[in-house]
Amino acid sequence: MKRLTESDEQGNFWLKDVPWKFLYAGKIITIDTSEKLCVALRKLKDYEETGLTPDQVQRLKKLDTRKKALPVWIRNFMCRFQKR
């Protein structure tokens, strides 16, 4: 998944291509900035609808099921192969 945020060595973070100064009180939100905010909020909504916590997502990520052998039935014979 393409990241929506960027960060620096000090732990500061921001929405990619939207510096915090674009979001200061009194600033006019441009159409471009508005579209980027909407994309980020849609992604957040999609994540929240999974019902998973950040810890649960990290545990799933560690499972890395892509490397496990998958059973495949070929003419009534079960074969195992590594998914690439």
Number of C-alpha atoms within 10 A of each C-alpha: 3 4 8 15 12 14 11 8 6 6 7 8 13 13 16 14 13 17 13 10 8 14 13 10 7 7 9 10 13 11 9 11 16 12 12 17 17 12 12 17 12 12 13 11 11 11 14 12 9 9 9 11 11 11 9 11 12 11 11 11 10 9 10 9 11 10 11 13 12 13 12 12 9 8 6 7 8 10 11 11 11 10 10 6
